[in-house]
């Protein structure tokens, strides 16, 4: 059982625990609500596997790094507003009511401009020199109650600092190649949910990867996936979570 508070204080107001939103191998996302029904998500970095507690110093670094990246994205419409830090391994952000694309099925009704709005979010993330990296996960994209897209979870995102000279030129080339992977996965999602709106150019972007990204996938991505399968052979931590939630989401507080 992971430990988390029954109530928290945010900007002088008391928020009470409502439910677990997501609980995977690397973090837990908790929902808190005040008397005015204002909701915040508390994300705690915490490793749920053998010797996970011994790696909490690493969880501290991961949480701090994610929070720093999040601060660089403040003001982008479609990214939930950032709140305060919580201890050494957590932080708050505003809650977005809706469903993730993982919880939806191709064919479910979404506005025609949904992916236009989502691309606007991703483009602004790239403009701030951040490679999102995790866009293949449908659980990171929310279709809000207002039917607008929202992007969450920057735990593995990479920030490329602006540099001068030959180092800056190399860094820019790598960054521009990497963000092509975000674009590839974006159009894969659009291809699944709005096939009829895909243009020939978008089909090309959804079905081809750059040579650089193929190399990265082969020599880094493939070994990484093998290690993940050793940790959780039944599927990715996200897939396991959604399967488990579908079966057990009957109580207010889930283990």
Secondary structure, 3 states (H helix, E strand, C coil): CCCCCCEEEECCEEEEEEEEEEECCCEEEEEEECCCCCEEEEEEECCCCCCCHHHHHHHHHHHHHHHHHHHCCCCCCCCCCEEEEECCCEEEEECCCEEEHHHCCCCCCCCCCHHHHHHHHHHHHHHCCEECCCCCCHHHEEEECCCCEEECCCCCCEECCCCCHHHHHHHHHHHHHHHHHHHHHHHHHHHHHCHHHCCHHHHHHHHCCCHHHHHHHHHHHHHHHHHHHHHCCCCCHHHHHHHHHHHHCCCCCCC
